[in-house]
């Protein structure tokens, strides 16, 4: 580590402590040149989980954005807040599992996971989400999707 006082790279670690949350290590150091004492922190640098958009752009996975979309689909439906949280967590877990090796998932794969989960929970929420996700261009596409759900329930 570079000494903040004299700029020397020659230092020694006097003491190391794992922080309470276990996600970082605090090290007390002393410069061997000017004997200035300073503290450094060591943390794991994790590569963020990314979502690949339809146009090829990548953005970090945003649990809040996912949660807002699902809450909107389930608005005024008989589904508890705790169930919404559970659905979001399950979708997030499945997304991470699906994109484990590349640390990314496409919006189409993520959308299909959400649709599958909403279909299991609430058909109206499924249709609401599908109408936005699948970009229905006309009423016929919407009706076709509703008929698919009706046939699947029989």
Secondary structure, 3 states (H helix, E strand, C coil): CCCCCCCCCCEEEEEEEECCCCCEEEEEEEECCCCCEEEEEEECCCCCCEEECCCCCEEECCHHHHHHHHHHHCCCCCCCHHHHHHHHHHHHHHHHHHCCCCCEEEHHHHHHHHHHHHHHHCHHHHHHHHHHHCCCCCHHHHHHHHHHHHHHHC
